[in-house]
Amino acid sequence: MTPQDILDHLDQGRLWAAPLTADTGFDLPAAYAKALQVRILRTARGEVPRGYKLGFTNRTIWPRYNVFAPIWGTVWDSTLSFCEGMGEVGLSATCQPRLEPEMVFGLKATPAPDASLEQLFDAIEWIAPGFEVVQSHLPDWRFLAPDTVADGGLHARLLVGQRIPLKALAANAASLDQSLAQAHASLRKHGQEVEQGHGSSVLGSPLRALHQFVHTLRACPDAPDLVVGDVVTTGTWTDAWPVAPGERWSVAFSLPEMSLSINFSDQGQPEA
């Protein structure tokens, strides 16, 4: 499939005819190169990159998806929206959508070269609860890691809840790292809990997941660096749950003021 083919399937919510890994030469470097070519096409038609999503940072779900290391993809102005606690997201043109409760960071500076955890902390402006809608263009969510990378990191939508200034949660990186690692999340559908997740499952903590990503991104040929104003969502605390129009989901994190609710419609993505 060409980058334009991938973009066409994305726009139309259509399944791929076959995985790209059917070609035995299609590995992770080739997949990131393909994804960056799709990024160029999306930018050329007017979409604006707004940051990144991390995927498969939750080590407890690796065996379920046959992916055993994190991946990343681009978040777009066309896929990103904000709310103050209750939001609505359209599922139009998504493909086999699923929902993930995540922790989202907003950057006030580009992290320093070879940033330490404390230097990364200094580059963060806010933290917020988030829901990422992920999708797969391969039937039944059966893929290999390079397929997920070429498939936009499986990203479809990102809803970001109330943004809390970082210093209101922690005075330094060690304190934030510990708070996030010890926190848990309760995911509910129509008010009924379906799963609990833990911050420690996300590569030790979401802050550590972000730290690893900064170095991974800079090691990828031609990948744009993080910039001021970027958002980074750091991966799910639970499994990814199938969603449909008309459903209402919520998540409560065991951190002050960290909760978010989402309603799904069959419309397109609301304006950010």
Buried (B, 14 or more C-beta within 10 A) or exposed (E): BEBEEBBEBBEEBEEBEEBBBEEEEBBBEBBBBBBBBBBEBBBEEEBEBBBBBBBBBBBBBBEEBEBEEBBBBBBBBBBBBBBEEBBBBBBEBBBBBBBBBBBBBBBEBBBEEEBEBEBBBBBBBBBBBBBBBBBBBBEEBEBBBBBBBBBBBBBBBBBBBBBBEBEEBBEEBEEBBBBBBEBBBBBBBEEEEEBEBBBBBBBBBBBBBBBBBBEBBBEBEEBBEBEEEBBBBBBBBBBBBEBEBEBBBBBBBBBEEBBBBBBBBEEEBBEB
